[in-house]
Each structure stands twice: as C-alpha cells, then as structure tokens.
C-alpha cells in the first residue's frame, strides 16, 4: 500500500512539473535606433527601399563593355528638416563589382546570378555617382526634401549571362 501511494505521488509530482514547463515561455524584443544631432530625419520608407530595375533583355547589355539599361528612378526622403539645414550629399557604399569598382556587384550570395553586369548609381541629372564617393550637393529647405537618384544596369564584360541581377547598397546622408 505504501508503494502504491509513493508511485501515485511520484506521478502527480511529475505531471505538475511537466505542466509548469509547458506554460513557461520566454522571449526577447530588441528596440533599435539612435538619437543623433542632424538637421533632418531620414524617413522610415527610405531606410529599406526596393528599386525595381525590371527585366532587361540580355541583348540590351551584351556585346560590349559600358552598355546601359533604362534608368530606374528612386528618392530618399528627408523629413522634418530645420530651417538651418542648407544642403546634403549622399554617399552610397556596398560590395563593389570586381571589374568596375565604381559600381555595385550583383548576385552576392545568390546562385545562378547574371554575370558581366553591375549596378551603377546616378544623381538627379543622371550623372554617375561612384561607389564610396559623395553625390553632388542637394539644396535643402525647411520641412520635407526628396533627394532624387537613378540606378541602371551597366555591362562590365562583352558577354552578359542571364539570371537574377540583385545588388544592395547602404547610404549615408552628409549634411553641409
């Protein structure tokens, strides 16, 4: 009889421990950001842009180095600019193409990516912005400012192969 009570007690204690474990869940939430002394805020929409360059025919870029696709336009929005904000330039960085180091490499970490092509960044007048160099200065006014840019595929080899042609850039706003 004592053995029967001990076994029942052991089963009850085990069941209680298991049910407590099932109810416990832990987690973590990370809140990220930074307080800066800047004359404008970079709009949240500008911090993770996707710029569609479209489906470009290989024949548009194939056959020679330096052939271009049609430019795709994009904007970086600066909001809440103070009246003291006079100007800003933007520096784009990222993984450089191994042949044309002024441009962004495509297909980093992607299997089957296109070859012989890179992404070139341009300012509002469609002039090339070298990777790691400051863009021309944009005049700022109080309030919201939209800084206009462009991006194009550029052939970096005589032969271009087909496949995904994705690139990633980071940017820094330089206030003047």
C-alpha positions, -999 to +999 in steps of 0.1 A: +000+000+000+028+024+008+044+016-026+012+024-043+010+058-025+046+066-033+041+058-070+009+079-072+027+108-055+057+105-079+033+105-109+015+135-096+047+154-090+060+146-125+027+158-141+028+190-121+064+197-132+056+190-169+026+212-169+045+241-154+072+237-180+046+238-208+032+271-195+066+289-193+078+308-225+105+333-227+113+358-254+132+389-262+123+421-281+151+443-294+143+480-299+169+497-321+176+533-331+199+562-323+195+598-312+216+620-335+223+657-339+211+660-375+191+688-392+167+662-408+152+628-402+156+601-428+121+589-435+114+553-424+104+545-460+139+554-472+157+531-448+147+499-466+140+508-503+135+483-531+142+498-565+129+476-594+153+476-623+129+454-643+135+425-666+162+436-691+169+417-722+204+403-723+208+418-758+204+453-744+237+448-724+255+421-744+283+427-769+304+455-753+315+469-720+297+500-709+262+494-723+233+506-701+197+496-693+169+522-689+174+541-656+151+534-627+144+564-605+142+564-567+141+590-539+155+593-504+131+614-483+145+637-456+117+649-433+114+675-405+144+694-418+151+725-398+155+760-413+192+757-406+195+727-430+212+741-461+224+712-481+232+675-481+250+649-502+247+611-501+274+585-501+265+550-513+285+520-502+283+483-508+301+454-524+319+467-554+320+449-587+354+433-592+358+447-628+342+482-624+348+491-588+327+523-591+296+501-593+277+476-572+283+439-576+253+418-583+244+383-571+264+384-538+254+351-522+230+342-549+235+311-571+228+314-608+231+352-609+237+371-641+274+378-649+291+406-668+268+433-654+268+456-623+245+484-609+255+520-615+241+547-592+233+582-606+223+616-593+192+636-602+208+647-635+217+610-643+254+617-638+273+586-624+279+585-586+310+564-578+306+539-551+320+554-518+320+589-532+297+618-522+269+627-546+266+663-557+251+685-530+213+688-529+198+721-516+176+716-485+146+737-474+127+735-441+103+706-440+104+676-463+130+671-491+131+644-517+166+636-530+162+621-565+186+594-578+188+568-605+201+533-610+210+513-641+225+480-651+258+485-669+277+458-687+311+451-673+321+424-699+315+418-736+294+388-727+264+390-703+247+359-690+211+357-678+199+353-642+189+373-612+207+407-610+202+420-575+225+443-556+225+460-522+237+495-512+239+513-479+238+551-478+249+579-455+235+614-456+262+641-453+248+674-441+265+706-452 
